[in-house]
Amino acid sequence: MRVWKAEAGVFLAVAFTAAGALGAVQPATGIPAEVVQLTQFGPAAGVAAVALLWPSRIRRRLAGSLPARPALPARRTPGGPERRPGREMWLLLTAPLVIALSAGTYAVTAAAGTALSTGPGALGHPFALIAVAQLAGACGEEIGWRCLFQPLVRTRFGPVTASVLVGAVWGAWHVRVFAQAPAYAAGFLLATVAMSVVLGLGLEHVRANRLLLAGGFHTLVNLGMLLFMDEESGAVLPMLLFGGACLLAAVPWVLRAPADRILAAPHGAR
């Protein structure tokens, strides 16, 4: 078995198991789920397990996750990856675009009398606390999904294929969604795959702050859904609209990516 398969297997086994265990103990901790869900730190536990077993490889996988040391701008070599200025800004702006599309469409199509939004003051906890906790939880997920698992799968597949695979596993990791109606689960899986494509293409060739960028995107989406949608009630319509909005938001990223990037060979299997 190639080592990358072992890395992936260990990461996924620990991420799924730790998430289940953390979700089981959360009620005993007294931490409100609307502030942060402890299950979000399951992928971080998976990263820790991989780091214990393959310490040299984990450094390579997580390269670019944290801020880079100050350095002179690197020149682009002929045939090298294109570095588009503002990529990080467009990535973060895609998150409110998804929420605007979701909430706007929901406001038009929802039945009369449906509660469409929740004011920050009605959340039961200070919004600043929720925002910080949501960012911490999102980073607990993204250090696994986008900083370890995406680069790992990317060694075998091109960026879009790798992103779709990561998004499908990311969606399946939210096991509880499958207790909802099939259409609800389908909308959720569509959303995770589409968001994974946005993140995968948005972070391709980004060499610093990958964790904060992925966590920031994730946090903005979570906060937007918390404030402007009611999918947590199990309602199917808002989840389907959310999945559709994520798909629409992913289309420009795919269209703007050069064909050689879409079909790019993997970085090299190890």
PyMOL commands that set and color helices and strands:
alter all, ss='L'
color gray80, all
select helices_A, chain A and resi 3-29+38-53+55-61+87-109+120-122+127-154+159-173+175-179+182-203+210-228+231-233+236-256+259-262
alter helices_A, ss='H'
color red, helices_A
deselect
rebuild
show_as cartoon
